[in-house]
């Protein structure tokens, strides 16, 4: 009789895992990997310290530039960033807040990123980060949230 109870317990656990596949942990980087809209951002994260940071701790808010945002960069700038890991890391860190903010929690004003400061604006549900528009918001991860933006935030020199 006890063997049947153990067997049923394991079968129920397997059924729950199949029914709720997203119940397992997904950090910011793993969550970014699942979005085809931010593939360039994800590829850059894989090679930097910022990517390593976003795999642990938190919470974080990431303003992830879309693939189209990276395409808007001048070609020489994009090539230079992809070759210079230090500059790429600084660029990515500018897109990360060391706290979790959903779109409804955004307050207008300055916000400190992992590399510099950005200006947040919120107007009737439209959120901007410096001059970038949030195009898709509140993508939840276990250690924070991702908002997709339409422009790369270039660090001030």
C-alpha positions, 0 to 999 in steps of 0.5 A: 500500500505504501508503494502505491502512495509513493508512486502516486506522489511521483506521478503527481509531481511529474504531471505538475512539471508538465502542466506548469513548465514555466514554474522553474527558475529563469533568471534575466539572461535565461528570460532574455534568451527566450525572446527573439526580439532581443537576440542581439542584446542576449548575445552581447550579455553572454560575453560580458560581466553584466551578463554574469551579474544578471544570472545571480542576485537581484532584483534588477530592471533591464531596459533591453534594446531590441534587435532593431535598436542595435541596427540603428547604431552606426555600423562602425560603432556597432562593430567597435562595441562587439570587438571591445568587450569592456565598452560592450560591458559598460554599454550593457550596464547602462541598461540595468537598474539595481532594483525591480521596477514594473512599468506602473512603478516608474517614477519620472526623474533620474535613476542610477544604473549599473553604469551612469544615470538615465532619465525616466519619464512616465506619461499616461502609461507611456514610459521613456528611458532617456530618448528610448521608448518602452515598446514591451514591458514587464517581462518577468524573470525570477530576479527582476524584470525586462522592458524592451526599448527601441533605442540603445542607451549610449553611455556619456563620455 
